[in-house]
Amino acid sequence: MELSLDKSISSTTNLMTVSKIAEERWPGRVRSRLDPKRPLCYLECNSSEIQAVCNWLFNELGYAFASLVVEDTPSQWLLRYLFYSDPNAGQVHVLIRLDKPQLTVPSISAHVYAADWHEREAEDLFGLEFEGHPRLGDFVLHNDEWQEGVNPMRKDFDARKPYTHREPDPNWRPLRIVQAPGSFLMPIGPIYSGATESTHFLLETVGEDVIRVIPRPFYKYRGIEKIAEGQSVERMLLLSERFSGTSAFAHSLAFCQAVEEICKAVVPARARALRILLAELERLRHHVGAIREICDSTGLVVATSQTAILEEELLRLCCNFTGHRYLFGVNIPGGLSRDFSEEACREVTGYTNALLERLHELEEMLRFSSSFLDRLEEVGIISYDNALNYCLVGPIARASGITRDLRKSQPYSGYDAIKFSVPYEQEGDGYARLRILFAESEQSVRIIDQVVAALPSGAVIPKMFEIAPGEALGWVEAPRGAAFHWVRIGEDGLIARYRITTPSFTNWHGFRLAAESFAFQDFPIIMASLGLSVAECDR
């Protein structure tokens, strides 16, 4: 029985079909349940079926893999595999339970390669063994620093007690994949000048072109998810918007939406609209900054200065409008912490439209700069198939022909009532990613215009609501792509589990796709065109 994901079918009907097929294909081994209020299907199965179920969702039905959420309960491990698609196909959460002390579960990474890093992370932090995974260990917790068997996300791990740091192994050698005669490793990092965060790359080559790239991030594991345990919702809101300052509003919005779903809070219409305005203002500021980094990487001093001025002006606009350059302190569960006058909103639209004209002028100049284009065109190519298999997100994915955008595929905060297009390109190179940044900046300005023109009246500060126990997934299309925040609130009203999947974590996994088979001198330009954040990954 084949499943059609035709866009004319309602999301409820579609997920009912998914549920029915799953139970027919694995009778008695897969139990399904539909969420009565959301386009969401739960499929619970035994660990022996997890590979087949996830392979079916990903490779046959075309669902994208979002995240793996591991929960440590007193008697069981609960593993939740999150998949999503367009509005008609909704979300599917695949659940398996392992009775303790069992620690082994089949790896799905051979069928869903996007799950590779998620399984490696879970092995490091929880001590779970993903059977069949080709490379576990030495990932988030670097072996030259952390002792084996220290799994900080387990409930029995006491972060207040000191642990013995690992002594450096004098015989340690980096992993090598290329074994051809004359091959060698070129290390880059982990220490850089300026504000660049710590990360390490091993570039393997036999000449001038990079054959293999092995990224090694996570030099500053901050344990945000561990710190979350036992915290109040108010406290976690502060942390959610501070672990990635350049996407602060997006991440706080995802967290708030998860809490609102749990607590059944109704967000006022005006607050929902203003959230869109603020999210697009953040996206515009981020994209201008990303364009600046690309110009800087290619040595265009004048263009770099011009975009730096635009970025600074946007930061000042954010500060004048909200009181903070990076939009901290505006989101709260249930709405916003403050309202904004009609006049202030119109001033935002006036400035963003004027800035858009200057961006257009800059884009035209860059289009006819041959020395600039030579460094970007046909450099750092990520093919459509690779972007799809790695479930890449955001401008990187859309530059490779994938039009997925959570504002349309999983609409939230009223985006379903906004008219905008999702720009995409086919080439998948550095210049395609630059064009996406310009095109999305224009769309953000158009969205802001629509919001201000039809801004509802009413309150933005929510009515009082009680923090309730439960769990929910919050999501946003952050400036760098899809971000997912899983929140569980315990019976005591405190956070029991908080899982963050950022676009940078997702896209760093696919970084090597762009960097391999290109010359060493292209490496910094490729990095700039991808616009990845190390801090957003080192959570």
Secondary structure, DSSP 8 states (H G I E B T S, - for coil): ------TTS-HHHHHHHHHHHHHHHSTTTEEEEE-SSSSEEEEEE-GGGHHHHHHIIIIIS--EEEEEEEEE-SSEEEEEEEEE-STTT-EEEEEEEEETT--EEE--TTT-GGGHHHHHHHHHHH--EEET-S--SSSSS-TTTS-TT--TTSTT--TTS--------TT--------STT-EEEEE-S--STT----EEEEEESSSB--EEEEE--TT---HHHHHTT--HHHHHHHHTTSSGGGHHHHHHHHHHHHHHHHT----HHHHHHHHHHHHHHHHHHHHHHHHHHHHHTT-HHHHHHHHHHHHHHHHHHHHHHSSTT-TT-EETTEESS---HHHHHHHHHHHHHHHHHHHHHHHHHHT-HHHHHHHTTSS---HHHHHHTT--HHHHHTTT----HHHHS--TTGGGS-------SS-SHHHHHHHHHHHHHHHHHHHHHHHHT---S--S--------EEEEEEEEETTEEEEEEEEE-TTSSEEEEEEE-HHHHHHTTHHHHHTTSBGGGHHHHHHHHT--HHHH--
